[in-house]
Amino acid sequence: MKVRNLLLLFSLVLSISNLSAQIVPERQWPGYRGYYASGVLDNAGLPAKFDVNKMTNVRWKIPIPGMGISSPAVWGDRLFITTAISQEDNAGFKTGIYGDVTPVNDESVHSWKIYCIDKNTGKILWERTPYTGVPAVKRHPKSTHANTTVAVDGNYAVVFFGSEGLYCYDFNGNLQWKKDFGVLRSAFFIMKNAEWEFASSPIIHNGKVIIQCDVLENSFLAVYDVKTGRELWKADRDEYPGWCTPNIYYHNDREYIAVNGFKHRGGYDLATGKEIWKMSGGGDIQIPTPIIGKGLVYFNSAHGKFSPIIAVRTSATGDITLDDGETSNSGILWYKPRGGSYMHTMLLYRDRLYNVNWNGTVNCLDPLTGEEIYNARLGRVKSFIASPVASDGKIYIVDEEGMVYIIQDGSSFKLLDEIPLNDICMTAPAITDGMIFFRTSKHLIAVGTR
């Protein structure tokens, strides 16, 4: 009888504990750039300073084998990350700013992996190898075969390896379903042998998995049931290859998908797949993810002749392509023809819109008018790939050499600190309560007070 009472008491305590520890979705980092790709988590209590060499305010640092430029995703106490391991790790990998687009000639066998890690200790809870084989598509010298960030929702982890497949695991590492789309050729549309490898991350929203596949042949946008993998709809797209990750926006309590593009930037009804609005123009290799806020969807891109920043109204419908000389219309609040970034997803933080460029230029704009607030330069002729993130009034920007620049959010530029990671870094950091995670070429680093 005493044993039974103790078990009942233990069960009650456990239930209360679970209720008190309920996870708030808004406090998670469920995919590329966090909650709705915002790159923001306030009230996180990150340390003001840290030192990787001395391990000051560094909770843990673990090696991640192979190559990957996917960012960490975090839900509760679990962190997820991907990599691709081969005998030719780092072959042909080249940082910096250069014009060579010749792909890396690596036909060695690769193992694509997903890791589930205890975010508090760095202990690997489980790892899975969804696919092993020779890559179907070559990679750019600054790319890897594991570019896409895992999407998580507390129950499922979805990982997309392009031509090597889409996979869904539960949080215990059990494979739930998988899909093979054949070869998805991410390559330069005017130089088709200049292959990059796939890089559009999946997202999970209200039980649905959304993927954007802008490739050389048969581009599409598709939605699947996260539990079963059942296709809900698939929309063909006439678009050049790109690396865009989609996002979700709302209008009149209805859910829509926003996708970046050159020929076909647009919005789709999440429930039906119906195209709501579209426009063309901009950089002709579309990479940055659209971001949402203030009743607007913000887009940027930069390749070829154009590098625009565009603020599209969430109420937009129809073809909203601007005529020559126009900077606004019924669907577009404002349009800047120059200043967009090639690689970086913008950061809408509090009352300012931040745009970072390859050379470390930080352009701060008024999000409602597009007017420039300030323009400043970080670093010393270095290359920046990782998109910025923000917490508690501070913005974190990392260059390729692994220098973390921390700037103050505000109407004037203020550099607070420069902290080296001592390794190549090409991925956006991830933030959780009390910690910020940096993925370098060799390690995963958890910065936070103990």
N, C-alpha and C positions, 0 to 999 in steps of 0.2 A: 504493500500500500504506500509506503514511504517512497519507494522507487517511482511508482506511478505519479505521485504528487510532484516529485522532483522533475519528472519528465514534462508534466503539464506546466509547471512553473517555468521551466527552461523554454518550452514552446511559446508561452506567453511573452517572455522577455525577448525572445527572438523576433516575434511578430511586431512587438512595439519598436524594437531596434530597426527592423526593416521599414516600418512606417516612417520613423524619424529620419531615415536615410534615403527617403525617396528621391530619385534623381530628377532634377529639373532640366528639361531639354534645352532651355535657353542658356544653361551653364555648361553645356557640353561642346565638344569640338568634333562634330559628326562627319566631317569630310574635308575636302580641300578648302582651306581658309576658314574653317569653323562654321558657325551657325549662319545659314544662308550666305556662305562665302563672305561674310562681313569682315572677317579678320579682327574682330573686336571681342574682348571679354573684360569688362570693367569689374572693379572690386575684387580683383584676383589676388592682391597682396603680394606681388612679385618683389624679390629683393632689389634694392636700389643698385647694388653692385654685385659682381661675381668674378671669380678668377678660375679658369679651367685648369691652369697649371698647378695652382695651389689647392684646387678643389674647394675653394671658398664659396659657400652658398651653391655648391653643386651636389645634388642629392645622389646622383649616380651617373656613370658613363660606361656604356657597354659597346663592344664592337658589333657592327652589322656587316656580315660578309657580302661579297658580290658588289653589284652596282645598282643604284636606284636614286632617282630624284623625286620620288613620291614623298609627300609630307606626312607627318604623323596624324592619325585621327584618334580621338579620345572619347570614351563614354564610361562614366563612373570611374572605377579604378583600373580600367583596361585601356591599353594603348595598342593601336594596330599600325603596322608598317609593312611595306613590300620590298623585295629585292629580286634580282636575277643573278644567279651564280654560275660561273663557267670557268674553264681553264684559262680563258683569255680576259679575265677581269682587268679593267682599265685599259685594254688595248685600244690605241688610237684616241683616247680621251684627251681633249684639249680645251683648256679654259681661255678666257680673254676675248677681245673683240677682233674678229677677223672675217674674211669673206669666203673662206673655203667651205663648200657645201658637199664635198666628196664624202660619201658615207663610209663608215668603218667596215672593212672587209673581214668580218668575224663570223665564220661558219662553224664555230665550236658548239658543242651541246650545252644548253643552258638549263638550269632548274629555276623555275619561277616559284617564289615562296611568299607566304604571308605569315607574319609573326604576331602573336597576341602576347603582350607584355604587361606585367604588373607595373602600373605607372609610379607607384610609390617606392618600389625596390629595384626595378630594372630586371627582375627575374622573368625569363621567358616561360609563359604559362603553357603555350602550345605553338607549334609551327606546322604548316601544311605546305605541300608541294603540288599545286594544282596541275602543273604541266612541266614536262621535261622533253627537250628536243632542240633542233636547230631552229633559230628564229626565222619566221617566214618573211620578215621585213628587216632590212638593215637599219642601222641607227646613225644619226648625225654625230659628229665628234664631241658635241656637248650634250648628247642625249644618252639614255640608257634603255634597256629593255623592260624597265620597271618604272615608268614615269607617272602612272596614275595613282591617286590617293584612294585609300579604302573609304567606302561609305558605310557608316554604322548607325543603328537606331536603338541600341540597347538589347535587341534580340538577334539581329542579323548583322553580318559583315559581308559586304559585296565588294569584290575586287575584279577589275577589268584589265586584262592584259592584251587588249587589241586582238590581233590575229590568233593569239593563243587562248582566247576565250574569256567569257564572263562567268564568274563563280559566286555562289552564295553559301556562306557557312553560318551556322548558329554560333552563339557566343562560347560554346564548348568545343568548337572546332569540327563539328559534324557537317559534312557537305550536304546541302539541301537540294541544290539544283545547279546545272551549268548549261551554257549555251556556246555554240560554235558558229561564228558568223563568216567563216572562211577568211581569206586574206583581206585585211583592211590596210590598204596602201596609203600611208601618210608620207607624202613626198611633195616636192616643189612642182607646181602645176606646169611650169614652163621648162622644167628639167626633170623629167619623171624618174630618172635614175638617181636623183638626189633624194634618197629616202631618209626620213627622220625617226621613225618608229612612232607608235600611237601614244597620245598623251591626254586625251579628254577623260576626266575622272567621272565616275558615276555619282549620282546623288540619290538619297532615299528621302521621300516625302510622303507622310501619311500612308504608309504601307505600299508605296509605289517606287520602283526603281526607274530612274530616267537616265538614258544614255544618249549622247550626241556623237554621231560618227560622220564627220566631214572628211572624206577621203577621195582618192582619185576616181574610183568608180562606185556608183550606187550609194551615195551619201544618204543618211537617214537620221531621223529622231525617233526614239521608241520608248515605250513605257511598259513595264512588266510588274506583275504582282510579286511583292517581295517574298511571300511565303511559299509560293508554288512555282514561280518563274513563268507563269502563264502570260502570254503577250496580250496586252490590253489594246494597244494600237501601235501602228508604225507609219510614219509619214516620210515619203521620199523628199529629198532636198537636192536642189540644183546649186551646188556650192563647191568652191575650191577647198582643197585639204587645209585643215586648221587644227589647232590644239585646244579649242574652247571647251570649258566645262559649263554646262547649263546652270540656270538658277530659277528660283520660284518667286513670282510676285503675285499680289492680290489686287483685285479691283471689284468693288461692289460685292465683297465677300465671296468672290469666285477666284479659283486658283488658275494661274497661267505659268507657262514655261517661257523664260527668256533665253534666247540663243544669240550669240555673237556671230558675225559673218561678214563677208565682203559682197557677194552677190545676193545673199539671203539672210540678212539680220532680221530677227522677228520675234513675235510672240504667238504662242499656241495655247489653246484651251487644254488644260491638263486632263480633264475628264473625257474629252472627245477626240483630241488631236486636231481640231479645226484651227486653221491659221487665222489669227485675229488681226495681225498687222505685219507689214514687212517693209524693208527699205534696203537699198543697195548703196555701195560706196564705202570708202575708207581704206585702211591697209589691206593689201590683198593676201596676206597670210595672217589670219585672225587667230589670236592666242588668248588675250585677257578674258576673264570671266565677267559678265555683267554683274553689277552690284545694285542693291535696292535701297531706297530710302526717300523720304520727303515727297512721296507720291510720284517718284520718278524711277526709271531704270537707266543707269549710267553705263555707257559703252565707251571703249577706246580701242584703238588699234594703230599699228604703224608699220607699214612695209610698202615699198613701191613709192608712188608719188604723194600719198596722202597719209596723214597721221591725226585723225580727228578725235575729239572728245564730244560725246553726244548725250544730252539729257532727254530721254523719251518719256512722255507722260504715260502713266499706267492706264489711262483711258484711251490710248491710241487705238485706232482701227483703220483698216484698209492699207493702201500703199502710201507711206509717208515719206518716200524718197524726196529729198530737197531738190528744187530746181537750182540751176546755176546762180550763185550770188545770194541765195536764201540762207538764213541762219535760224529760222524757226518756221513752224507751220502748226496746223491743228494738233498734230501728234508729237511735235518736238518743241520743247521749251527753249532750249538754246543749243547751239552748235559751234564748236571751235574747230576750224579746218586744220590747225597745226597744234602739236603738243602732246598727242597721244603716245602711249608707250607700246613698244613692240611686244615685250614679254610680260609686263607687270599688270596684275589686276589692281585697280585703284582702291583707295581706302577712304570711305566716307566715315568721318569720325567727328561726333558732336556737330559743330556747325562749319566744318571745313572738308573739302575734298582734296585728297592728296594723290599725286601721280608721280611715280618714280620712273626714271629712264635708265637705259643701259649704262650711261656714263656717270651715274650717281646724282643727276640733277633731280631735285625735289621741287615740284611745282604745286603750290597750294592755291586752291581756287574756292570761290564762293559757290556752293552747290546749287544755288537758286538762280544765279546769273551767269556763271562761268567766268566772272571777272577774276583776274589774278590778284591774290593776296600777297604772295611773295614767291620768289624763285631763288633757290640756293643750290650749292653743290657740295656733295659729300666726297671724301676720299681724294685720291690722287691718280687720275687717269686709270681707274680700275673698271672692271665690268661687274654690273649688278644684274642678277637674274631673279632672285627670290623676291616675292611680293611682300609688302610691308604688313605688319600687324600692330595692334594697339591695345593698351590696358592702362587704366588709371592715369590718363593724361600724358602717357608716354608712347612714342611710336618707335618700333623696332625695325630696323632695316639692315640687311646683311649683304655684304659684297661677296664675290666669288672666292676671294682669298680667306673668307671666314672672319672678317672684321664686323662686329656688331655695332652699329651706330644707333644711339638712343637719342631721339630729339623730343623736345617739349611740344605738345599740341598748343597752338596759339596763333595769333595774328602776325607774329614775326618769327623768323628762324632762330632756334636756340638749340645748339648741340650740347647735350648733357654728358655724354660719355662715349668712348670708343673702347670696345672690349674684344680682344682676339679669341677666336675659337681654335686657332692653330691648325686649321684644316680647310680644304675646299668646302664651300657651302653654296648650294644652288636651290635650296628648297625653303619655302615659307615656314617659319616657326609655328608651333601649336601652343595654345595657352589653356591651362586648367587652373582651378583654384590653388593658388600658392606656388605654381610651377609654370615654366615656359620650356619647351622642348626644341632643341636644335638638331637637325639631322645633317651631319657632314658626310664627306665621301667615305669615311671609315667608321664613324661612331654615331650613336644616339646619345645626346647629352640632356640630362634633366637638371635644370637650374631652379633652385628653390631653397628656402630656409628649412632646416630640419626640425 
